[in-house]
Amino acid sequence: MVSVTAPGFGNSGVNSGFVRVILQSPTERDRSQQQIVDDITGKVKKYSGVRTFLTQSQTIGDRRGGFPVQFVIQAPEIDKLKKVLPEFLAKAAQSPLFSFVDLDLKFNKPEINISIDRDKARTMGVNVIDIAQTLQLGLSGSRFGYFIMDGKQYQVIGQVERSNRNEPLDLKSLYVKSRRGELIQLDNLVKMEETSSPPQLYRFNRYSSAKVSAQLAPGATLGQGIEEMRKIAAEVLDETYTTSLDGASREFAESSSSIYMAFAIALAIIYLVLAAQFESFIDPLTIMFTVPLALAGALISLWYFNQTLNIFSQIGIIMLIGLVTKNGILIVEFANQRKEQKIKLFDAVMQAAASRFRPILMTSLSTILGILPIALALGAGSESRVSMGLAVIGGMVFATGLTLYVIPAIYSYFSIETKTVNTTT
């Protein structure tokens, strides 16, 4: 376990800290990492004097931890952000999808703005420049020059002692001389306004920005959290604001948008390869009907075991495209061979389904048994890959059971009665 107080990076302040806990090997503990996090989260909520939250390192992408939902609000100037952030943060905290909400742009740095009362200064015969110089010399700690002593050079810093400049009322100890030679207390000539500002300003795409980060509640998905943030933004922000995603949310959105392209490319490549192999555009189309069966099985298995459609399950679905099409290839190839032997279309496809049943079953079982350890979460850190194993196994089981019925029916509908054989003499 490593603990750090006032880390000094990011948006951390002197009143913050973190504790990094390294768990034992999964074989040496009875609970999973998520169960431990859920248990500790419920316990730390009892402490009302401190804001405490737990995060886990991301499985993919940025491994430094942090909240999974990171929503960036951008505005032309910082004052516009300051106006909408409290309402946005309040709505996000009320959402049941988030267990904890935080903001990097915090207006918690106290400041005092001093403005000169020019009318009063003119009435009392005090120059504005004299007031400014008195404030600068007494409070800013400016360097006046250098002096050398014992062969070393030292700076000459002009500033009132700390005991006389800790409080706003200490301005009474500073005096400025008027044109009539009178000494006037400085607090009679200035106005003070207590404000707060952020310790650090953030820029995103060259705009002033603030990042709203949220921890997902148990059972909530990253996609639901991003959609909830966008819904709140539509209610709170007007058209002068822009929004974006960062961190794990950005990676999720980019991978989700590219997964459909990868899926389409996989289908196109398989279709073109099969068209070249069979020298036909009809037979590959028949074989591709195994893909919807596999998709249905994968989605049903994910729903039944309460898994999400995440990056791992999406990878498993793309794998299914190549795994299940071999069942259709076996049936269509054997049926074409029977048709070349002058066997009727219906009889050819029935014989193909019956004779290819054992090879299809053997290859499907070998694939399912090979993926089974992933679905059972055997091994350290394998819990995150459970959805991939379930998607592959569910798709294989569903497609294998229906391929023997669907593919023959589609083949008998699309295929012609006799197949022409090209011969050369």
C-alpha positions in Angstrom: 0.0 0.0 0.0 1.3 3.4 -1.0 -0.2 6.7 0.4 0.6 10.2 -0.8 -0.6 13.5 0.7 -0.8 16.7 -1.4 0.6 15.0 -4.5 0.9 18.3 -6.3 -0.1 17.2 -9.8 -3.3 17.5 -11.8 -6.0 19.3 -9.9 -4.9 18.0 -6.5 -4.4 20.5 -3.6 -2.8 20.5 -0.3 -5.9 19.2 1.3 -6.0 16.0 -0.9 -4.3 12.7 -1.1 -4.6 9.2 -2.3 -3.9 5.6 -1.2 -2.9 3.0 -3.8 -3.7 -0.5 -2.6 -2.1 -3.5 -4.2 -4.2 -6.7 -3.8 -3.0 -10.2 -3.3 -3.1 -12.7 -6.1 -6.7 -13.9 -6.9 -5.9 -17.4 -5.7 -5.0 -16.0 -2.2 -8.3 -14.1 -1.6 -12.0 -15.0 -1.5 -13.4 -11.9 -3.2 -12.9 -10.3 -6.6 -11.4 -6.9 -7.1 -14.9 -5.4 -7.9 -16.4 -6.9 -4.8 -13.7 -5.4 -2.6 -14.2 -2.0 -4.2 -18.0 -2.2 -3.7 -17.5 -3.1 -0.1 -15.1 -0.3 0.7 -17.2 2.2 -1.2 -20.1 1.6 1.1 -18.0 2.0 4.2 -16.2 5.2 3.2 -19.5 6.9 2.5 -20.1 7.0 6.3 -17.4 9.6 6.7 -19.1 13.0 6.1 -16.0 15.2 6.9 -14.2 14.1 3.7 -15.0 13.4 0.1 -13.7 9.9 -0.6 -14.0 7.8 -3.7 -12.5 4.6 -5.1 -11.2 4.0 -8.6 -9.7 1.1 -10.5 -7.1 1.0 -13.2 -8.6 0.6 -16.6 -8.3 -2.8 -18.3 -7.3 -1.2 -21.6 -6.0 2.2 -22.5 -4.8 4.5 -19.7 -3.6 2.3 -16.8 -3.2 5.2 -14.3 -6.7 4.9 -13.0 -9.3 7.6 -12.9 -13.0 7.7 -13.5 -14.4 5.9 -16.5 -16.8 8.7 -17.5 -14.9 11.9 -18.4 -17.0 14.6 -20.0 -15.4 17.8 -21.1 -17.3 21.1 -21.2 -15.7 23.9 -23.4 -16.5 27.6 -23.4 -15.0 30.8 -24.9 -14.2 32.1 -21.5 -13.8 30.9 -17.9 -16.7 33.0 -16.6 -19.2 31.1 -18.7 -18.0 27.9 -17.3 -18.2 29.2 -13.7 -21.9 30.1 -14.3 -23.1 26.6 -15.5 -20.8 24.2 -13.7 -22.7 24.1 -10.3 -26.0 23.2 -12.0 -24.4 20.6 -14.2 -22.5 19.1 -11.3 -25.7 19.0 -9.2 -27.7 17.2 -11.9 -24.9 14.7 -12.5 -24.7 13.9 -8.8 -28.4 13.3 -8.7 -28.3 10.7 -11.5 -28.7 7.1 -10.3 -26.1 6.0 -12.9 -23.2 7.7 -11.0 -21.9 6.8 -7.5 -19.5 9.8 -7.4 -19.0 12.9 -9.5 -16.0 15.2 -9.4 -14.8 18.3 -11.3 -11.2 19.3 -12.1 -11.9 23.0 -12.4 -12.5 24.0 -8.7 -12.9 27.6 -7.7 -11.4 27.0 -4.2 -8.4 29.3 -4.2 -9.2 32.4 -2.1 -8.3 35.8 -3.4 -8.8 39.4 -2.5 -9.3 41.9 -5.3 -8.2 45.4 -4.3 -9.6 48.4 -6.2 -8.6 52.0 -5.7 -11.4 54.5 -4.8 -10.3 57.2 -7.2 -12.9 59.7 -6.1 -11.9 59.5 -2.5 -8.2 59.5 -3.4 -8.7 62.7 -5.4 -10.7 64.3 -2.6 -7.9 63.5 -0.1 -5.1 64.6 -2.4 -3.5 61.3 -3.0 -2.1 60.2 -6.3 -3.3 56.8 -7.7 0.3 55.9 -8.6 1.4 56.5 -5.0 -1.3 54.0 -3.8 -0.2 51.4 -6.3 3.5 51.7 -5.4 2.7 51.4 -1.7 0.8 48.2 -2.3 3.5 46.8 -4.5 6.4 47.7 -2.2 4.6 46.5 0.9 2.9 43.2 -0.3 4.4 42.0 -3.6 7.8 41.1 -2.4 9.6 42.9 -5.2 13.3 42.8 -5.6 14.9 46.2 -5.1 18.5 45.2 -5.8 21.5 43.2 -4.6 24.2 43.5 -2.0 27.4 41.6 -1.5 28.6 40.3 1.8 31.4 37.9 2.5 31.9 37.3 -1.2 28.3 36.3 -1.8 25.5 38.2 -3.5 22.1 38.5 -1.8 18.8 39.9 -3.0 17.2 42.9 -1.4 13.4 42.1 -1.1 11.0 44.8 0.1 8.0 43.4 1.9 6.1 43.9 5.1 6.7 41.1 7.7 4.2 38.2 7.5 2.7 39.0 10.8 1.7 42.4 9.4 0.2 41.2 6.1 -1.8 38.0 7.0 -5.2 39.7 7.3 -7.0 42.2 5.1 -7.2 44.6 8.1 -3.4 44.8 8.0 -3.8 47.4 5.3 -4.3 49.8 8.2 -0.6 49.5 9.0 0.3 50.9 5.5 0.2 54.7 5.0 0.5 56.8 1.9 1.4 60.5 1.9 -1.0 63.0 0.3 0.0 66.1 -1.6 -0.5 68.1 1.6 2.0 66.0 3.5 -0.6 64.0 5.5 -0.2 60.3 6.2 -3.4 58.5 5.3 -4.2 54.9 6.2 -4.4 52.8 3.0 -7.6 51.0 3.9 -9.4 54.4 3.6 -8.5 54.6 -0.1 -9.1 51.1 -1.4 -12.0 48.6 -1.7 -11.5 44.9 -1.0 -13.6 42.1 -2.5 -13.1 38.5 -1.4 -13.4 36.1 -4.4 -12.2 32.6 -5.3 -10.5 31.3 -8.4 -9.3 28.0 -9.7 -5.7 27.0 -8.7 -5.2 25.8 -12.3 -6.9 26.6 -15.6 -7.5 24.0 -18.3 -7.6 24.2 -22.0 -9.1 21.6 -24.4 -9.1 22.2 -28.2 -7.8 25.7 -27.4 -11.0 26.5 -25.4 -11.4 27.1 -21.7 -12.6 23.7 -20.4 -13.7 21.8 -17.3 -13.8 18.0 -17.1 -16.6 16.4 -15.2 -15.6 12.9 -14.1 -17.9 10.3 -12.7 -17.7 6.8 -11.2 -20.4 4.4 -12.5 -22.9 3.0 -10.1 -23.0 -0.9 -9.8 -24.7 -2.3 -12.9 -24.3 0.8 -15.0 -22.3 0.7 -18.3 -19.9 3.2 -19.7 -22.2 3.8 -22.7 -25.1 4.6 -20.4 -22.9 7.0 -18.4 -21.8 8.9 -21.5 -25.4 9.1 -22.8 -26.5 10.5 -19.4 -23.8 13.2 -19.5 -25.0 14.2 -22.9 -28.5 14.3 -21.7 -27.6 16.6 -18.9 -25.6 18.8 -21.2 -28.6 19.2 -23.5 -30.6 20.4 -20.5 -28.1 22.8 -18.9 -25.8 24.1 -21.7 -26.8 26.4 -24.5 -25.4 26.6 -28.1 -22.4 28.7 -27.0 -20.9 25.6 -25.2 -19.3 22.6 -26.8 -18.6 19.2 -25.3 -16.2 16.4 -25.8 -15.0 13.2 -24.2 -11.7 12.3 -22.7 -9.9 9.3 -21.2 -11.7 6.0 -21.2 -14.9 7.6 -22.5 -13.1 8.9 -25.6 -11.5 5.5 -26.2 -14.9 3.8 -25.8 -16.6 6.1 -28.2 -13.8 5.8 -30.8 -13.7 2.0 -30.6 -17.5 1.8 -30.7 -17.7 3.8 -33.9 -14.9 1.8 -35.6 -16.2 -1.6 -34.6 -19.0 -1.4 -37.1 -16.5 -0.6 -39.9 -14.4 -3.6 -38.8 -17.5 -5.8 -38.8 -18.4 -4.6 -42.3 -14.9 -5.1 -43.6 -14.8 -8.7 -42.1 -18.0 -9.6 -43.9 -16.8 -8.1 -47.2 -13.4 -10.0 -47.1 -15.1 -13.3 -46.2 -17.6 -12.9 -49.0 -15.0 -12.1 -51.6 -12.8 -15.0 -50.6 -15.7 -17.4 -50.7 -16.8 -16.0 -54.1 -13.3 -16.7 -55.5 -13.3 -20.1 -53.9 -16.7 -21.2 -55.2 -16.6 -19.2 -58.4 -20.1 -18.0 -57.6 -21.8 -15.1 -56.0 -24.8 -17.2 -54.8 -23.1 -19.8 -52.8 -21.2 -17.3 -50.6 -24.4 -15.5 -50.0 -26.0 -18.7 -48.7 -23.0 -19.3 -46.4 -23.2 -15.8 -45.0 -26.6 -16.5 -43.5 -24.8 -18.2 -40.7 -23.6 -14.8 -39.4 -27.1 -13.5 -38.3 -27.5 -16.8 -36.4 -24.2 -16.3 -34.6 -25.0 -12.7 -33.8 -28.4 -13.7 -32.3 -26.7 -16.4 -30.1 -24.0 -14.0 -28.9 -26.5 -11.3 -28.0 -28.8 -13.7 -26.2 -26.0 -15.2 -24.2 -24.7 -11.8 -23.2 -28.2 -10.8 -22.1 -28.8 -14.0 -20.2 -25.6 -13.8 -18.2 -26.0 -10.1 -17.5 -22.9 -9.1 -19.6 -22.4 -5.9 -21.6 -21.6 -5.2 -25.2 -18.1 -4.0 -24.5 -14.8 -4.0 -26.5 -14.1 -7.7 -25.5 -17.5 -8.9 -26.5 -17.3 -7.0 -29.8 -14.0 -8.7 -30.5 -15.7 -12.0 -29.8 -18.5 -11.2 -32.3 -16.0 -10.4 -35.0 -14.3 -13.7 -34.3 -17.6 -15.4 -34.8 -17.9 -14.3 -38.4 -14.9 -16.5 -39.4 -15.8 -19.3 -37.0 -19.4 -20.0 -38.0 -19.0 -19.6 -41.7 -17.0 -22.8 -41.9 -20.3 -24.7 -41.0 -22.0 -23.3 -44.1 -18.9 -24.0 -46.2 -18.9 -27.7 -45.3 -22.6 -28.1 -46.3 -22.5 -26.0 -49.5 -19.3 -27.6 -50.8 -20.6 -31.1 -50.2 -24.0 -30.3 -51.8 -22.2 -28.9 -54.9 -20.3 -32.1 -55.2 -23.5 -34.2 -55.0 -25.1 -32.0 -57.7 -22.2 -32.6 -60.0 -23.0 -36.3 -59.7 -26.5 -35.5 -61.1 -28.3 -35.9 -57.8 -31.4 -33.8 -57.4 -31.1 -30.5 -55.5 -33.2 -31.5 -52.5 -31.5 -34.9 -52.1 -28.1 -33.3 -52.5 -28.5 -30.8 -49.7 -30.1 -33.3 -47.4 -27.2 -35.7 -47.9 -24.8 -32.8 -47.3 -26.4 -31.9 -44.0 -26.5 -35.5 -42.8 -22.9 -36.4 -43.9 -21.4 -33.1 -42.6 -23.1 -33.3 -39.2 -20.2 -35.0 -37.5 -17.4 -32.7 -38.8 -19.5 -29.6 -38.0 -20.2 -30.9 -34.5 -16.5 -31.8 -33.9 -15.1 -28.5 -35.0 -17.8 -26.6 -33.1 -17.2 -28.5 -29.9 -13.4 -28.0 -30.1 -13.9 -24.3 -30.5 -16.4 -24.1 -27.6 -14.1 -26.1 -25.3 -11.1 -24.0 -26.3 -13.0 -20.8 -25.4 -14.6 -22.2 -22.2 -11.7 -21.2 -19.8 -12.2 -17.6 -20.9 -16.0 -17.7 -20.2 -15.4 -19.3 -16.8 -12.9 -16.6 -15.8 -10.1 -19.0 -15.0 -6.9 -17.2 -14.3 -5.8 -13.9 -12.9 -7.5 -10.8 -14.4 -9.7 -12.9 -16.6 -13.0 -11.5 -15.3 -12.9 -8.7 -17.9 -12.8 -11.2 -20.8 -15.8 -13.2 -19.7 -18.1 -11.3 -22.1 -15.8 -12.3 -25.0 -16.0 -16.0 -24.1 -19.7 -15.9 -23.6 -20.3 -14.2 -26.9 -18.2 -16.8 -28.8 -19.7 -19.8 -27.1 -23.3 -18.5 -27.3 -22.9 -17.7 -31.0 -21.3 -21.1 -31.8 -24.0 -23.1 -29.9 -26.8 -21.1 -31.5 -25.4 -21.2 -35.0 -24.3 -24.8 -34.9 -27.8 -25.9 -33.8 -29.6 -23.9 -36.5 -27.1 -24.2 -39.4 -28.2 -27.7 -40.2 -31.7 -26.5 -40.8 -31.3 -22.9 -42.1 -28.4 -23.4 -44.6 -30.1 -26.3 -46.4 -33.3 -24.3 -46.7 -31.5 -21.2 -48.0 -29.4 -23.3 -50.4 -32.5 -25.1 -51.8 -34.1 -21.7 -52.4 -31.2 -19.9 -54.1 -29.4 -22.7 -55.8 -30.3 -24.0 -59.2 -31.2 -27.6 -59.9 -28.0 -28.5 -61.8 -24.5 -27.1 -61.5 -22.5 -26.5 -64.6 -19.0 -28.0 -64.6 -16.3 -26.4 -66.7 -14.2 -28.9 -68.5 -11.2 -28.4 -70.8 -10.1 -30.7 -73.6 
